[in-house]
């Protein structure tokens, strides 16, 4: 009885009993799809109509909001082109920044996309996320084999401890809820509790 579930998660980060940050995660397995057939394939992601819609919003009080959007409209990801950098394309990725310029300066609105990444070593004819994952895997194997020194890691292992603890707490909460128990889970992380 394990596997993919839809989850709507509320997070409250505390220092002592004082809330210092809030978070909301909406993780949907059953979301927009291009599938038009009844029975799913063996792989619930590749070749099964999956369409990625990923959004992140970070609000920094009255000063700043950063929104990250990656929205596909196609379920075929085997080949890509420069057109796939646009909204709905396989490699769509935009960052929107909104600032309270009277307080922090800068431009009130800025939009960044991935047009320049093909010049940074990512091929335009493949999914960017697959290329990034390959890079992460090669770095991990290189670190284990001693070929990449810890100081050279782009993604140090210890920086993943907090997200791993967070995901573990989310799964623990789901198990507790399924057992009819209080789903709230608390854990401490470097002086902050959740």
Secondary structure, DSSP 4 states (H G I P E B T S, - for coil): --S---EEEEEEEEETTEEEEEEEEEE-SS--B---SSS--SSSSTTTTB--EEEEEEEETTTEEEEEEEEB--S--S---GGGGSTBSTT--EEEEEE-HHHH-S-SEEEEESGGGGGGT--TTS-HHHHHHHHHHHHHHHHHTTSS-GGG-SS-GGGGHHHHHHHHHHHHHHHHHHTTS------EETTEE-
